[in-house]
Amino acid sequence: MKTVICVGLWLSLCIECWAQTPSRRPLELPAEFAAIRDTIAPQPEEELWKKIPWKTSLLEARQVAAKQGKPLFVWSMDGHPLCLG
């Protein structure tokens, strides 16, 4: 009996909340949004690291470095990259 009463109260609360929810119109963005977005977005000259042919295999990277006579850059870590855990 208590379950039926609880479910009935819950349903009536949901219906009441749904009936009072005003219709929402789409959020209007300010006119200067595009200018702000373009200012804070990374510029092409800031993303040159994406053009580097990174290797995920240490053996392959070692072979390529030996052929080109270049040193290896090894990025190694343990744990979350933002120290969150």
C-alpha positions as CSV (number, residue, x, y, z in Angstrom):
1,M,0.0,0.0,0.0
2,K,2.8,2.4,0.9
3,T,4.5,1.6,-2.5
4,V,1.3,2.5,-4.4
5,I,1.0,5.8,-2.5
6,C,4.7,6.6,-3.1
7,V,4.4,5.9,-6.8
8,G,1.2,8.0,-7.0
9,L,2.8,10.9,-5.3
10,W,5.9,10.6,-7.4
11,L,3.9,10.5,-10.6
12,S,1.8,13.5,-9.6
13,L,4.9,15.5,-8.7
14,C,6.4,14.7,-12.2
15,I,3.2,15.7,-14.0
16,E,3.0,18.9,-12.0
17,C,6.7,19.8,-12.8
18,W,6.2,18.9,-16.5
19,A,3.0,21.1,-16.7
20,Q,4.8,24.1,-15.2
21,T,7.9,23.9,-17.4
22,P,7.9,26.8,-19.8
23,S,8.7,26.1,-23.4
24,R,12.3,26.8,-24.0
25,R,13.6,28.7,-27.0
26,P,17.1,28.1,-28.4
27,L,19.9,29.9,-26.5
28,E,21.0,33.0,-28.4
29,L,24.7,33.6,-28.5
30,P,26.1,37.1,-28.3
31,A,27.2,38.7,-31.6
32,E,30.9,38.8,-30.5
33,F,31.0,35.0,-29.8
34,A,32.8,34.2,-33.1
35,A,35.4,36.8,-32.4
36,I,36.0,35.5,-28.9
37,R,36.1,31.9,-30.1
38,D,38.7,32.8,-32.8
39,T,40.8,34.7,-30.3
40,I,41.1,31.8,-27.8
41,A,41.2,28.9,-30.3
42,P,44.7,27.6,-31.0
43,Q,46.3,29.2,-34.1
44,P,47.9,27.0,-36.8
45,E,51.4,28.2,-35.8
46,E,50.7,27.0,-32.2
47,E,49.9,23.4,-33.4
48,L,53.1,22.6,-35.2
49,W,53.7,19.6,-32.9
50,K,50.8,17.8,-34.8
51,K,53.0,17.7,-37.9
52,I,55.7,15.7,-36.2
53,P,55.6,12.0,-37.2
54,W,55.4,10.6,-33.6
55,K,56.1,7.0,-33.1
56,T,54.4,4.8,-30.5
57,S,56.9,1.9,-30.9
58,L,60.2,2.5,-29.2
59,L,61.9,0.0,-31.5
60,E,60.6,1.7,-34.6
61,A,61.5,5.2,-33.3
62,R,65.0,3.9,-32.5
63,Q,65.5,2.6,-36.0
64,V,64.3,5.8,-37.6
65,A,66.5,7.9,-35.3
66,A,69.5,5.7,-36.2
67,K,68.9,6.1,-39.9
68,Q,68.6,9.9,-39.6
69,G,71.3,10.3,-37.1
70,K,69.0,12.1,-34.6
71,P,68.4,11.6,-30.9
72,L,65.3,10.1,-29.4
73,F,62.8,12.1,-27.4
74,V,61.1,9.7,-25.0
75,W,58.0,10.9,-23.1
76,S,57.2,8.5,-20.3
77,M,54.9,8.8,-17.4
78,D,53.1,6.9,-14.7
79,G,49.6,7.8,-13.8
80,H,47.1,10.4,-15.0
81,P,48.5,13.2,-17.2
82,L,46.9,15.9,-15.0
83,C,47.9,14.2,-11.7
84,L,44.2,13.5,-11.0
85,G,44.4,10.1,-9.5
